[in-house]
């Protein structure tokens, strides 16, 4: 499987931002035009984008849905969309707008039956996010601790027909402190499905490390926005691992 680098386009208050450890109020604003950011990443060579409605993830209601749909339409490469996706109607709206894949988070914890049905209908256009703090899942935009272990959900979901998982160590996200390779490896060992790593990547060496342990891809945010490396350099690093 080709290693894929997913530039992150996180939307809050209509702007493109990055949070520190998922904490609302800690955001750094990188652009007032998320659609242009998305298009620019595609022009720079990205094969996929990872787009999140952060406000929707926190509240459970679409807060930036019109803008998110605009971003999906503006992107010139496939988009993986997430944030505030709680129902079949939410999924269908995003897919109809052109999202190639939808990532489900809170609903995977709160309503496993809904995940099973969505996977039955949409199959590999569904993925499940594993947002972890101390090995336990966080929900509602990382604001609520669930007490549910990451590996418990991996076991429940792996046979339902989803494409795979997005594993994020919330404590690393936005910190440039390096990826959680131990947690990532545990997820990889527990499933045969593809796993995308997210959170903390700050160097090309870390991109290579994530690829080397077997991740299908990596979501990269702050390191790209701050010019630590380019999308093409990240793709080359992951492919060479």
TORRO-264756 format. One record per residue: residue in three letters; x, y, z of N, C-alpha, C, O in turn. Coordinates in steps of 0.02 Angstrom, whole numbers, plus 50000, padded with zeros to 5 digits. Layout:
# TORRO-264756
ALAXYZXYZXYZXYZ
...
This chain:
# TORRO-264756
UNK500424994050000500005000050000500445006350000500935006750038
UNK500275011149958500655017349954500535021550017499965022450038
UNK501075024050046501015028350105500765035150082501005038050034
UNK500255037750118499925043950098500015049250152499905047950211
UNK500195055250132500235060950178499605065150168499445067250113
UNK499255066350224498635070150223498745076950256498765077250318
UNK498805082350218498815088950250498155090050287497615088450261
UNK498195092950347497605094150387497335101150374497705106050376
UNK496685101550361496345107950355495805107950409495255105350399
UNK495965110950466495505111150523495145117750525495465123050523
UNK494485117550529494075123650524493735125150590493395120850618
UNK493825131250614493475133550674493315140950664493745144950645
UNK492695142650677492485149650668492575152050597492675157950585
UNK492535147450549492605149250479493315150150456493435151950398
UNK493805148850500494505149950482494895143350485494665138550516
UNK495465143250454495905137550455496375138350515496765143050518
UNK496335133650562496705134250625497055127650642496935122550611
UNK497495128050692497755122150725497665123150800497795128550826
UNK497445117850834497375117950907497995114850939498365111150906
UNK498105116351002498635113251041498315108051086497935109651131
UNK498485101651074498215096051113497445095851112497135093551159
UNK497165098451057496435098251050496065103051094495455102551101
UNK496415107851125496085112451172495805118451135496175122251103
UNK495145119251139494835125051109495035131251148495055131151210
UNK495195136651112495455142651144496215142951137496525148051153
UNK496515137451112497245137351103497425138051029498005137151010
UNK496935139850987497055139350916497535144650890497555150350913
UNK497915142550840498315147050799497965147550732497825142550700
UNK497815153650711497465154750647497985155250591498445159250594
UNK497895151050540498365151050484498065154150421498445156350377
UNK497405154350416497105157350356496375158950369496035155450407
UNK496135164150336495425165850338495055162450280494445163350273
UNK495415158650239495125155650179495295148250174495755146450137
UNK494945143950212495105136850211495055133650142495435129050126
UNK494605136050100494535133150033495165134149992495385129749956
UNK495465140049998496085141449962496655137349990497085135049953
UNK496665136350056497185132150087497135125050059497645122150040
UNK496525122450057496425115650030496665115149958497025110549940
UNK496455119949918496655119849847497415120349839497705117149795
UNK497735124449882498455125349877498835118949895499355117449865
UNK498585115249944498905108949961498865104049903499345100549888
UNK498285103849870498215099349812498695101449757499015097149726
UNK498745107949744499195110349692499925108749709500335107849665
UNK500075108449774500765107149796500945099749793501525097949805
UNK500455095549776500615088549767500265083649813500385077649808
UNK499835086049858499485081449903499035076749864498685078849817
UNK499045070349883498605065449851497925065149885497425063249855
UNK497905067149949497295067349989497335073350037497875075950050
UNK496745075450062496705080350116496285077450173495855073250162
UNK496425079850234496025078050293495715084550318496075088950342
UNK495055085150313494705091350330494245090150390493865085250391
UNK494275094650439493895093750501493495100050518493775105650517
UNK492855099250534492455104550564492555103850640492195100050672
UNK493025107550667493185106850739492595108750783492455105450833
UNK492245114050764491665116250804491115111050803490775109850853
UNK491015108050745490515102750739490695096650780490255093550810
UNK491345095050782491565089350822491415090350896491215085750931
UNK491495096550918491385098050989490655098051007490455095351059
UNK490225101050965489525102050982489065096450959488515095550985
UNK489295092650908488865087450880488385090050828487985086250802
UNK488425096450814488005099550762488455102850711488965105850730
UNK488285102350647488695105650596488755113150610488245116650609
UNK489355115550621489465122650635489765126350575489645132250565
UNK490145122650537490475125650478490325121450416490725121050370
UNK489725118250416489585113350363489595116450294489875113550248
UNK489285122350285489285125450219490005126750196490175125650137
UNK490415129150241491115130550224491485124050211491885123550164
UNK491355118950251491675112550241491495109750172491925107150137
UNK490865110350154490655108050088490995112050033491185109349981
UNK491075118550044491435122749996492155120549988492425120249933
UNK492475118850044493165116550043493215109950005493675109049964
UNK492755105350018492745098949982492695100149907493055096949868
UNK492265104649888492165105949816492765109449785492925108349727
UNK493115113549825493685117349799494305113049792494745114549751
UNK494345107749831494935103449830495005099949762494515097749733
UNK495625099549739495765096349675496045089349685496335086449638
UNK495965086649744496175079849759495665076849808495265080549836
UNK495665070249818495165067249863495205069949934495745071649959
UNK494625070349965494565073150032494285068050081493805064450065
UNK494595067750139494345063850196494045069050244494415073250270
UNK493395068650257493045073850295492815071250363492615065450369
UNK492825075550413492615073550480492405079550521492505085250501
UNK492135078150580491945083450627491195084550628490915087250581
UNK490875082550683490155083650690489735078950648489145080250635
UNK490025073450626489665068550585489335063550632489665059250660
UNK488675064250642488335060250691487765055950663487475051950698
UNK487605056850598487025053450571487145051350499487625053450467
UNK486705046950474486745044850405486655050850358486975051150305
UNK486235055550377486125061550336486755065650330486915068250277
UNK487135066350385487765069950384488245066550335488565069950294
UNK488295060050340488745056250296488545057150223488975058550181
UNK487905056450209487675056950140487785063850111487935064650052
UNK487705069050153487815075950129488545076950109488685079850057
UNK489005074450150489715075250135489915071250073490295073650031
UNK489665065150068489825061050010489545064149946489865064149894
UNK488935066749951488615069849893488995076049870489005077649811
UNK489305079549918489685085649901490355083949870490685088349841
UNK490565077649874491185075749842491715072849888492255071049864
UNK491575072249953492065069049997492155061749975491675058249962
UNK492775059649972492915052749953492855047950011492725042050002
UNK492955050650072492915046450132492675050850189492845056750193
UNK492285047950234492035051450293492295047850355492255041750360
UNK492555051750402492835048950464492335049950521492105055550533
UNK492165044550555491675044650609492035043950675492475039750683
UNK491845048150724492175047950788491705046250845491645040550865
UNK491375051450872490935050550930490415045250919490285041250964
UNK490115045150861489575040250848489835033050852489455028550868
UNK490475032050837490755025250840490765022750912490735016750924
UNK490825027350960490835025451031490125024951058489965020251095
UNK489705029751040489045030151070488515025851036488025023951068
UNK488615024150973488105020350937488425015550887488415016650827
UNK488725010050913489045005250869488585002450815488805000750760
UNK487935002150829487464999750779487435004250719487365001950663
UNK487485010850731487475015650676488095014750632488045015250571
UNK488665013450663489275012250625489195006150580489385006250521
UNK488915000850608488814994750569488374996150508488524993650453
UNK487844999950517487395001450461487735005950409487665004850349
UNK488105011050432488445015450386488975011650346489055012950286
UNK489315007150378489815003050343489474998350293489744997050239
UNK488894995750311488524991450266488324995150203488364992450147
UNK488115001450211487875005350155488445008350114488445008150053
UNK488955010950149489475014850115490155011450113490605013750078
UNK490225005950149490835001950146491475005950158491545009350208
UNK491935005350110492605008150119492625015750113493165018750115
UNK492055018950106492055026250108491985028650181491965034650194
UNK491955023950228491925025550299492595023850332492915018850316
UNK492805028150378493375026750421493175028750492492695032550501
UNK493535026350541493375027650611493975030950645494535028450639
UNK493855036350680494395039750715494475036950785493985035350819
UNK495095036250805495275033850872495665039550905496275040050896
UNK495315043650942495625049550973495785047851046495325047351087
UNK496425046951061496615043951124496985048651171497385052751150
UNK496825047851234497205051151287497335045751340496865043251371
UNK497965044051349498125038751397497825032051379497665028051423
UNK497765030651315497495024251292496745023751292496465018651272
UNK496405029051315495665029051317495395034151267495705039351255
UNK494825032451238494545036751186494245043151213493945043251267
UNK494325048451174493995054851187493445055751136493505053351079
UNK492905059151155492365060451108492185067851109492475071851145
UNK491685069751067491445076651064492015081651055492115086251094
UNK492395080551001492945085050986493495084851038493805089851053
UNK493605078851066494145077751114494005080951182494465081551222
UNK493395082951195493245086551257492965081951311492915084051369
UNK492785075751294492465071251342492855064651344492955061351293
UNK493075062751404493395056251413492865050851418492355051751452
UNK492965045351384492445040151380492565034151425492095030651443
UNK493185032951444493335026951482493365020751439493495015251465
UNK493255021451374493275015851327493975015251298494265020251277
UNK494255009251298494935008451272494935008751196494455006751163
UNK495485011251169495575011551096495495004551065495155003751015
UNK495824999751095495834993051065495154989651067495014985351026
UNK494734991651115494054988851118493664990851056493314986751026
UNK493704997251036493354999550977493664996650914493304994950866
UNK494324995950912494644992850855494374985850844494224983850787
UNK494304982050898494044975250892493314975150868493124970850828
UNK492914979950892492214980150874492104982150801491654979650768
UNK492534986550776492424989550710492774985850654492554986050596
UNK493314982350669493734979650616493374975050567493574974550509
UNK492844971750589492504967150545491874969950512491504966250481
UNK491764976550518491134979450493491164981750420490644983150391
UNK491764982150392491814984250322492054991350311492074993650254
UNK492254994850364492545001450357493225001050322493544995750322
UNK493435006650293494095006750261494655005550311495105001550299
UNK494625009150368495145008550417495065013650472494505015850487
UNK495625015550504495615019850563496075025850556496565025750518
UNK495905031150593496355036850602496525037050676496095038350718
UNK497165035850693497375035750763497715042250781498215044150751
UNK497435045750831497725052150854497875051750929497435050050968
UNK498485053150947498645054251018498505061651031498885065951010
UNK497965062951067497735069851078498275074051113498345079951099
UNK498645070851157499155074551195499735076851152500115081351171
UNK499815073651094500355075551047500115080550995500525084050964
UNK499465080850983499205084650926499365092050932499245095150983
UNK499655094750879499815101850877500425103850916500595109750920
UNK500785098950946501345100550989502015100250953502505103050978
UNK502045096850896502685095550861503155091550906503765092250900
UNK502875087450951503275083650999503425076650976503715072651014
UNK503235074950916503365068250890502755063750896502345064650941
UNK502685058950851502105054450850502135049350907502675047950934
UNK501565046650923501505041350974501595034650939501105031350922
UNK502215032650930502345026450893502125020250932501915015350902
UNK502165020550998501955014851039501205013651032500985007951022
UNK500805019051039500085018351032499885016250962499435012250953
UNK500235019150913500105017450843500235010050831499845006650798
UNK500795007550857500975000550847500454995950878500294990750849
UNK500184997850936499674993750968499054993150925498754987750921
UNK498864998650893498274998350848498434994150787498014990050766
UNK499014995150758499204991150699499214983750714499024979550673
UNK499444982050774499474974950794498774971950804498684965850801
UNK498284976350817497604973950834497134973450774496574971050781
UNK497354975750715496904975750657497294974650593497884976250588
UNK496954971750544497254970950478497074976850433497314977250376
UNK496654981350457496434987050417496974992450416497394992750461
UNK496964996850366497435002350364497335007150423496775008150446
UNK497885009950447497865014750502498265020950482498835020450461
UNK497945026750488498275033150476498485036050543498095036050591
UNK499095038450548499355041350610499265048850610499345052150558
UNK499115051550668499015058850674499255061150742499185057650792
UNK499545067150743499725070150806500475070450818500795065350827
UNK500755076550817501435077650840501985077350789502565078750806
UNK501835075550727502375074850678502705081550663502365086450646
UNK503375081750671503735088050665504335087750619504675092750609
UNK504485081850592505085081150550504985075750498504535071550504
UNK505405075850447505385070650396505585063950425505345058750403
UNK506035063950474506225057750507505625054550541505555048450541
UNK505195058650570504595055950603504085053450552503725048550566
UNK504045056550494503625053850440503875046950421503485042250413
UNK504535046350413504825039850396504695034650450504555028850435
UNK504735036750513504635032050569503925029450569503815023450581
UNK503435033750556502735031750554502625026750496502275021750504
UNK502925028250439502855023750382503195017050396502935011850376
UNK503765017250429504155011150441503785006150485503865000150476
UNK503395008550533503045003850577502425000950544502114996250570
UNK502235003650486501695000550448501065004650440500565002150415
UNK501075011050461500485015350451500365016350376500825016450336
UNK499725017050359499535018250289499645025450268499685026950209
UNK499705029850318499805036850302499885040950366499865038250421
UNK499975047450357500045051950414499685058450399499725061150344
UNK499345061050450499045067650446499545072650474499795071750529
UNK499685077750435500185082750456499875089650453499565091450403
UNK499965093450506499665100150509500185105550519500425108450471
UNK500345106950582500755112650599501425112650563501665117950542
UNK501735106850554502385106550521502355109050449502825112150425
UNK501785107850415501705110450347501555117850348501825121650309
UNK501115119950394500925127050397501515131550415501555137250393
UNK501975128950456502525133050479503155132050437503685134650453
UNK503095128150383503645127550335504215123150356504765123750330
UNK504095118650404504615114150427504845109550370505435108150363
UNK504375107450330504515103650269503915104550223503395106950243
UNK504005102650160503465103350111503085096850104503305091550127
UNK502515097250073502115091250062502495086250018502465080250031
UNK502845088649968503215084049924503785080649962503905074649952
UNK504115084350006504645081350047504365075950093504665070650103
UNK503775077250121503455072450166503265066050128503355060550153
UNK502995066950068502795061150027503415056950011503395050850014
UNK503955060249992504575056649976504845052950036505075047250031
UNK504815056150095505065052950156504655046750173504945041550190
UNK503995047250168503575041550183503665035950134503635030050152
UNK503765037650072503825032550019504495028950023504565023350000
UNK505005032350052505675029450055505775025050116506295021750122
UNK505295025050162505385021350225505395013750213505465009950260
